[in-house]
Amino acid sequence: MPMDKKADIMIVGAGAAGLTSAIQAAREGARVLVLEHMEAAGKKILSTGNGKCNFTNQKQGIAYYRGKDPAFVLPVLGQFGLEGTLQFLEGLGIAPKCKRDGCYYPASGQASSVREVLLMECRRLKAEIACGIGIRSIEKRDGKFLFHTKQGEFESKACILATGGKSAKKTGSDGSGIPYVIGFGHKEPELVPALVQMQGKQKFLKDVAGVRIDGRVRLFVDGEAAAEDEGEIQLTEFGVSGIPAFQVSRYASYGLLEGKKVLCQLDFLPGMEKRQAKERMCQRFFAHGGGKTAGEAMTGLFPEKVNRVLLQESKIPWGREARACSQKEIGRLAYLVQHFEVDIIGTKGFDGAQATAGGVDTGEIDPRSMESKLVQGLFFAGEVVDIDGMCGGYNLQWAWSSGTVAGRCASAFCKKSRQAQGELG
Ligand SMILES: Cc1cc2nc3c(=O)[nH]c(=O)nc-3n(C[C@H](O)[C@H](O)[C@H](O)COP(=O)(O)OP(=O)(O)OC[C@H]3O[C@@H](n4cnc5c(N)ncnc54)[C@H](O)[C@@H]3O)c2cc1C
């Protein structure tokens, strides 16, 4: 427990964004205290990238970020983007390793090293982190932020809310920061799981469980194309998973929230025209299908479990002679190969999600500073804001970028208010 319950800047939440804010603000000379309700700081960082921490990506741009207004990220990334992040983390000791897909990981291969260097820098800068703090409420009174906690009252000139979203609750982000946001007059955010496995309705899913297959995932909400992505699809008993499914899942979450019909269409021959797909199937069944059954004609094209379900759904018996199938039947099969439909009826929820979509309305935040447009001296950083990144290091990039801007600008705000009060010069 820190002795001093007063600081220039109080940061709520010691995740990637909060710790970055603390470091950047302390480097600018601010006295910083981070209030964390868990017993330890930076817990979520440990689970990132399957324990290896995919902390950013070589490819950057607005296309990798989602939210009500994705362009909100531009002034933030413009101040502190990929280059800044690499310098920042390298400066702390993280040797970056870039994989072929553009994803950056620490050369140590350990997410724990990223957490450790952030904590080391906080210690070096004397940016204190108080863990196990139960905040009851936060208010701004007479130009000061007051934090009413189970451990007494804390006070600061500026406040950075970096409480994350609601994904992976066991790491501390449980949505308990949202009442503070609303308490300051900001709109109540609607949070939904993002980067999450989607639950399918069809019984055949149990027959294809465990399959990994390359393809394209297209998501339709009430018949409208909402999003699509390509890569390795994982079929599970529960539904559709894998990176392309994760990438479109936020749109499924919103669709389900609004009571809309959500449909996931899998294309196992992506990039191939309908005519070519039919030709390919005709070749297998007719030109090369002599002496083969329908099942044998499919062997070698897709995993066997998928072949079985495709034939079953096309009403072609596995053991029927391949050449005995009609053109119409093969046409239907070819169509199904590119339009394999799964009705989405749910997701794995926040506990199974890697990110949260929704958050503090970006229309209420100044992207040049991450300061609230409603309350002077109140700043936001990280996943608490209505920005969610795609898989590939973009959520952490957002944490480093927004954390840096909020930390630096909160420090500048404190300097300015000290000057105004005649404490300086
Ligand atoms: C399994 C998994 C894997 C992931 N892998 C990657 C990856 O490889 N690359 C990538 O870019 N992103 C990844 N992400 C997403 C990424 O981890 C998050 O987007 C990022 O950590 C968000 O940082 P944050 O600081 O905004 O929020 P968090 O990391 O959620 O931190 C919020 C902090 O605030 C604290 N807090 C919350 N409420 C309160 C309160 N009321 N009082 C005090 N403290 C509070 C929490 O305990 C927590 O410490 C992954 C996420 C998960 C769950």
The ligand as an SDF file (V2000), in Angstrom:
LIG
                    3D

 53 58  0  0  0  0  0  0  0  0999 V2000
   -6.2710  -14.8160  -24.4550 C   0  0  0  0  0  0  0  0  0  0  0  0
   -5.9540  -13.4720  -25.0380 C   0  0  0  0  0  0  0  0  0  0  0  0
   -4.9440  -13.3640  -25.9860 C   0  0  0  0  0  0  0  0  0  0  0  0
   -4.6700  -12.1190  -26.5670 C   0  0  0  0  0  0  0  0  0  0  0  0
   -3.6260  -12.0240  -27.4430 N   0  0  0  0  0  0  0  0  0  0  0  0
   -3.3300  -10.8180  -28.0010 C   0  0  0  0  0  0  0  0  0  0  0  0
   -2.1980  -10.6730  -28.8560 C   0  0  0  0  0  0  0  0  0  0  0  0
   -1.4010  -11.6090  -29.0460 O   0  0  0  0  0  0  0  0  0  0  0  0
   -1.9940   -9.4680  -29.4140 N   0  0  0  0  0  0  0  0  0  0  0  0
   -2.8040   -8.3820  -29.1650 C   0  0  0  0  0  0  0  0  0  0  0  0
   -2.5740   -7.3030  -29.7120 O   0  0  0  0  0  0  0  0  0  0  0  0
   -3.8340   -8.4740  -28.3080 N   0  0  0  0  0  0  0  0  0  0  0  0
   -4.1010   -9.6580  -27.7120 C   0  0  0  0  0  0  0  0  0  0  0  0
   -5.1440   -9.7510  -26.8250 N   0  0  0  0  0  0  0  0  0  0  0  0
   -5.9020   -8.5120  -26.4930 C   0  0  0  0  0  0  0  0  0  0  0  0
   -5.0720   -7.6400  -25.5540 C   0  0  0  0  0  0  0  0  0  0  0  0
   -4.5420   -8.4210  -24.5370 O   0  0  0  0  0  0  0  0  0  0  0  0
   -5.9130   -6.5100  -24.9510 C   0  0  0  0  0  0  0  0  0  0  0  0
   -6.5620   -5.7870  -25.9520 O   0  0  0  0  0  0  0  0  0  0  0  0
   -5.0570   -5.5490  -24.1480 C   0  0  0  0  0  0  0  0  0  0  0  0
   -4.3170   -6.2480  -23.1670 O   0  0  0  0  0  0  0  0  0  0  0  0
   -5.9300   -4.4890  -23.5000 C   0  0  0  0  0  0  0  0  0  0  0  0
   -5.1510   -3.7280  -22.6230 O   0  0  0  0  0  0  0  0  0  0  0  0
   -5.8410   -2.7170  -21.5910 P   0  0  0  0  0  0  0  0  0  0  0  0
   -4.7470   -2.2440  -20.7200 O   0  0  0  0  0  0  0  0  0  0  0  0
   -6.6750   -1.7580  -22.3120 O   0  0  0  0  0  0  0  0  0  0  0  0
   -6.8490   -3.6190  -20.7780 O   0  0  0  0  0  0  0  0  0  0  0  0
   -6.5390   -4.9080  -19.7480 P   0  0  0  0  0  0  0  0  0  0  0  0
   -5.3260   -5.5650  -20.2050 O   0  0  0  0  0  0  0  0  0  0  0  0
   -7.7980   -5.6080  -19.7540 O   0  0  0  0  0  0  0  0  0  0  0  0
   -6.2340   -4.1410  -18.4200 O   0  0  0  0  0  0  0  0  0  0  0  0
   -7.2080   -3.5230  -17.6590 C   0  0  0  0  0  0  0  0  0  0  0  0
   -6.7230   -3.4860  -16.2270 C   0  0  0  0  0  0  0  0  0  0  0  0
   -7.6420   -2.7350  -15.4520 O   0  0  0  0  0  0  0  0  0  0  0  0
   -7.9220   -3.4320  -14.2690 C   0  0  0  0  0  0  0  0  0  0  0  0
   -9.2490   -3.0100  -13.8070 N   0  0  0  0  0  0  0  0  0  0  0  0
  -10.4300   -3.2530  -14.3900 C   0  0  0  0  0  0  0  0  0  0  0  0
  -11.4360   -2.7060  -13.6930 N   0  0  0  0  0  0  0  0  0  0  0  0
  -10.8630   -2.1050  -12.6080 C   0  0  0  0  0  0  0  0  0  0  0  0
  -11.3830   -1.3830  -11.5180 C   0  0  0  0  0  0  0  0  0  0  0  0
  -12.6740   -1.1750  -11.3810 N   0  0  0  0  0  0  0  0  0  0  0  0
  -10.5150   -0.9110  -10.6000 N   0  0  0  0  0  0  0  0  0  0  0  0
   -9.1860   -1.1120  -10.7170 C   0  0  0  0  0  0  0  0  0  0  0  0
   -8.6370   -1.8030  -11.7160 N   0  0  0  0  0  0  0  0  0  0  0  0
   -9.4690   -2.2960  -12.6830 C   0  0  0  0  0  0  0  0  0  0  0  0
   -7.8400   -4.8780  -14.6540 C   0  0  0  0  0  0  0  0  0  0  0  0
   -7.6530   -5.7280  -13.5610 O   0  0  0  0  0  0  0  0  0  0  0  0
   -6.6590   -4.8760  -15.6020 C   0  0  0  0  0  0  0  0  0  0  0  0
   -5.4440   -5.0240  -14.9430 O   0  0  0  0  0  0  0  0  0  0  0  0
   -5.4200  -10.9760  -26.2040 C   0  0  0  0  0  0  0  0  0  0  0  0
   -6.4210  -11.0830  -25.2370 C   0  0  0  0  0  0  0  0  0  0  0  0
   -6.6820  -12.3170  -24.6540 C   0  0  0  0  0  0  0  0  0  0  0  0
   -7.7490  -12.4130  -23.6100 C   0  0  0  0  0  0  0  0  0  0  0  0
  1  2  1  0
  2  3  1  0
  2 52  2  0
  3  4  2  0
  4  5  1  0
  4 50  1  0
  5  6  2  0
  6  7  1  0
  6 13  1  0
  7  8  2  0
  7  9  1  0
  9 10  1  0
 10 11  2  0
 10 12  1  0
 12 13  2  0
 13 14  1  0
 14 15  1  0
 14 50  1  0
 15 16  1  0
 16 17  1  0
 16 18  1  0
 18 19  1  0
 18 20  1  0
 20 21  1  0
 20 22  1  0
 22 23  1  0
 23 24  1  0
 24 25  2  0
 24 26  1  0
 24 27  1  0
 27 28  1  0
 28 29  2  0
 28 30  1  0
 28 31  1  0
 31 32  1  0
 32 33  1  0
 33 34  1  0
 33 48  1  0
 34 35  1  0
 35 36  1  0
 35 46  1  0
 36 37  1  0
 36 45  1  0
 37 38  2  0
 38 39  1  0
 39 40  1  0
 39 45  2  0
 40 41  1  0
 40 42  2  0
 42 43  1  0
 43 44  2  0
 44 45  1  0
 46 47  1  0
 46 48  1  0
 48 49  1  0
 50 51  2  0
 51 52  1  0
 52 53  1  0
M  END
$$$$
